[in-house]
Amino acid sequence: MNNPQLNNPLHGITLEKILQHLVTKYGWEQMGEQIDIRCFHYDPSIKSSLSFLRKTPWARARVEKMYLQSLDDE
């Protein structure tokens, strides 16, 4: 069997876990500096960010990219 997700580093990682990791590592302020979206600047929360990111593919892609870069930094 060929597993198409074999080389996908995001496979099995939820968007919520990605956000929790980034908030722990960088905090909302630094995340907002790197990705300029309202849910990171004004009354930030995991819930509001999840809601926005699930509806906004370009923002989700940036958050996923930031997550992958944060793993390279470790």
Secondary structure, DSSP 8 states (H G I E B T S, - for coil): ---TTTT-TTTT--HHHHHHHHHHHTHHHHHHHHS--HHHHSS--HHHHHHHHHH-HHHHHHHHHHHHHHHHH-
